[in-house]
Amino acid sequence: MTKEAEASEAAGFERIELEYDDSDDSHLPKRKAFRGQWIFPPEDALHLPGTKFVDDQSRAYAVGVTAKGNVVVYMWKCGAKHDYAHRFLVFPSFEEAALGDDLNHAIREAVRKRGVPVEELDI
């Protein structure tokens, strides 16, 4: 294990590996791995209803942070017979991730679950 991996493990990060069919790349099978920690892990994903303007499919969101401070979103649509439209997205911050309309609610819930940071004001 590298020193960087040891340091990230000591900080509570672990090696996370995902395997999915990437809807952003013609549904080709993909495997991705990174050091991080889940806020909402895939097995306990945040489930949100779809919007009636797009479709009625509910969506599942796994949200995490990487050892390098990025925000990871693994999302998919929940169908009657199987899950589909899997996507893996990486953002430099929660603020950037929250800009996406389809991600905003999930990101807000992840920030709440993780703990809203206090902004100290010198006023």
ABEGO torsion letter per residue (X at the ends): XBAAAAAAAAAGBBBBBBBBBBAABGGBBBBBBBBBBBABBAAABBBBBBBAAABABBBBBBBBBBAAGBBBBBBBBBBAABBBGBBBBBBABAAAAAABAAAAAAAAAAAAAAEBBBBBBBX
